[in-house]
Amino acid sequence: MSKHLADHRKATTGERVKHFLRLARTARETWRRPRGEAGKSRLMQFLRIERGRTG
């Protein structure tokens, strides 16, 4: 009994992986917005929330 037609695949050349890595290595300024520098008050608010204090 032979294999189904879908089971006879050619060996891949790794083009999809190469393309993915090329995209991953390029700069993505369009996807990520640069954030401003976090000030002291922002850090204090984060630590307050992290400790469970809401007031």
N, C-alpha and C positions, 0 to 999 in steps of 0.2 A: 504494500500500500504506500503510495507516495504522499508527500506532505501537501497541505493546502497551498494554493498560490500565494496567499498572504504570508506564509511561513518561509518563503524563499526570498529573503532580503539580501541586498548587496551589502558588503562591508562598508561601514561609514568611514568617511575621511576626516572626521572631526571638524568639519566646517561650522557646525552650529556652536560648538564649544569655542572655537576661535573667534567667531562673531560675538558671542557673549562676553568673552574676556576683553575683546577690543572695546565694547561698550562700557564694561565695568571700569576700564582703566582711563577712559576719557573724562574730562572735567564735566560736571553736571550743574553748571551754574543756573541753567534754566529750570531745573527741577528743585533745587534747594535755594531758599532765600537766605542770604547771609544775615545772621542775627547781630544785633548790637551787643556791646559789652555789657555783661550782667553787673549791675551795681550791688552795693552792699545791702540795700534794702530788699532787693530781690532774693538775695541769699538768705537773709533773715526770715523772710516770708516762707521760703522753701523749708528751712529748718523748723519753723513753727508748725507748719502743716505736717512735716514728717514726724514730729513728736506727738501729734495728735491734738494739738491745741487749736481750736477754731476761733477763739475769741481774742 
